[in-house]
Amino acid sequence: MTIAPCSTFVHMVGTPHPAPWKGSEFRSVDLVALKASVEAARTAGVEHFVYVSVAHPAPVMKAYIEVRMECEAEIARAGLIATIVRPWYVLGPGHRWPVVLKPVYALMESVPSLRAGALRLGLVTLDQMTGAMIWAIENPPQTTRILEVPQIRRGQD
């Protein structure tokens, strides 16, 4: 893959509708696409690489998280300055069923021993995700940064 020199490269390629049984697809699609994108960005001298990863660790979707962590490591090995965006679940068209979990998340966030995990694995809206991505692109970092769910919800770090 060859790309024209640019200041920001946004990588959002991935297996649609991730599920635990799609482990081989995560490796053959997500990881392969990321490696090609990283090499193209590195070769073109991209100044800022934006990667949509996933919140981790988490109690489910182990294969998906493993591949995403491998992708993050690949970006670091290439020496790219990056923004890693780590949502857990993005609520949007066709992806609204978890909204029924919002009261459970609210309860967990109020329990001190569960708060950190509930915040890290919280739900974000499509608008929040879009806002965080725009903010990340408009505000390139000097060193690699990670936007977790709380930062995605605020739209900045």
C-alpha positions in Angstrom: 0.0 0.0 0.0 1.3 3.5 -0.9 -0.2 6.7 0.4 0.6 10.3 -0.3 2.5 12.2 2.4 0.1 13.6 4.9 0.1 14.9 8.5 -2.5 12.5 9.9 -3.5 9.0 9.0 -6.7 7.5 10.6 -6.9 3.7 10.7 -10.4 2.4 11.3 -10.4 -0.9 9.4 -11.7 -3.9 11.2 -13.9 -6.9 11.2 -17.5 -5.9 11.3 -19.6 -6.9 14.2 -16.8 -8.4 16.4 -17.7 -11.6 18.2 -15.7 -14.1 20.2 -15.8 -16.7 17.4 -14.2 -14.3 14.9 -10.6 -14.7 16.3 -9.1 -15.8 13.0 -10.8 -13.0 11.2 -9.3 -10.5 13.6 -5.8 -11.8 12.7 -6.4 -12.0 9.0 -8.2 -8.7 8.5 -7.6 -6.4 11.4 -3.9 -7.2 12.1 -3.0 -7.5 8.4 -4.7 -4.2 7.6 -3.0 -2.4 10.5 0.5 -3.7 9.5 0.0 -2.5 6.0 -1.3 0.9 7.2 1.6 1.4 9.6 4.2 0.6 7.0 2.5 3.0 4.5 2.3 5.7 7.1 5.9 5.2 8.2 7.1 5.2 4.6 5.1 8.4 3.8 6.4 10.2 6.9 3.0 10.6 8.5 3.3 12.8 11.6 0.3 11.5 13.5 -1.3 8.0 13.3 -4.8 7.7 14.8 -5.9 4.1 15.7 -9.3 2.9 16.9 -8.5 0.1 19.3 -10.6 -1.2 22.2 -10.6 -0.8 26.0 -8.6 -3.5 27.8 -8.3 -5.6 29.8 -11.9 -6.8 29.7 -13.5 -10.1 30.8 -14.8 -10.9 27.3 -13.7 -10.7 23.6 -10.2 -12.0 24.4 -9.1 -12.7 20.8 -10.3 -9.2 19.7 -8.4 -7.5 22.5 -5.3 -9.5 21.9 -5.2 -8.5 18.3 -5.9 -4.9 19.1 -3.0 -4.9 21.7 -0.8 -6.5 19.1 -1.7 -3.7 16.7 -0.9 -1.0 19.3 2.5 -2.7 19.8 3.1 -2.6 16.1 2.4 1.1 16.0 4.9 1.6 18.8 7.6 -0.6 17.1 7.3 1.5 14.0 8.1 4.6 16.0 4.9 6.5 15.0 3.5 9.2 17.1 -0.1 8.1 17.6 -3.4 8.7 19.3 -4.8 5.3 20.4 -8.6 5.6 20.9 -10.0 2.8 23.2 -13.8 2.7 23.3 -15.4 -0.4 24.7 -18.8 -0.3 22.9 -20.1 2.5 20.7 -23.8 3.1 20.7 -25.2 4.1 17.3 -27.5 3.0 14.6 -27.9 -0.8 14.7 -25.9 -0.9 18.0 -28.3 0.3 20.6 -29.1 -2.9 22.5 -26.5 -2.2 25.3 -28.4 1.0 26.2 -30.4 -1.3 28.6 -27.1 -1.7 30.5 -26.9 2.1 31.3 -28.5 1.7 34.7 -26.2 -1.1 35.6 -23.2 1.0 34.6 -24.5 3.9 36.7 -24.8 1.6 39.7 -21.3 0.2 39.2 -19.8 3.7 38.8 -21.3 4.5 42.2 -19.6 1.6 44.0 -16.0 2.5 44.8 -14.6 -1.0 44.2 -16.3 -1.2 40.7 -15.9 2.4 39.6 -12.6 2.1 37.7 -13.7 -0.9 35.6 -17.2 0.6 34.9 -15.6 3.8 33.7 -12.9 2.0 31.6 -15.5 -0.3 30.0 -18.3 2.2 29.8 -20.5 2.9 26.8 -19.9 5.8 24.5 -22.2 7.3 21.9 -21.4 7.7 18.2 -21.4 11.5 18.8 -18.9 11.2 21.6 -16.7 8.9 19.5 -16.9 11.3 16.5 -16.1 14.2 18.7 -13.1 12.5 20.3 -11.8 11.5 16.8 -12.1 15.1 15.5 -10.4 16.5 18.6 -7.6 14.0 18.2 -7.0 14.9 14.6 -7.2 18.6 15.3 -4.8 18.4 18.3 -1.9 16.1 17.3 0.2 15.1 20.2 4.0 15.4 20.7 4.2 11.8 21.9 1.8 8.9 21.7 -1.3 9.3 23.8 -4.3 7.0 24.7 -7.9 8.2 24.9 -9.8 5.9 27.1 -13.6 5.9 27.6 -13.6 8.9 30.1 -11.6 11.0 27.6 -13.8 9.9 24.7 -16.9 11.0 26.6 -15.3 14.4 27.2 -14.0 14.6 23.7 -10.5 15.5 24.8 -7.7 14.2 27.1 
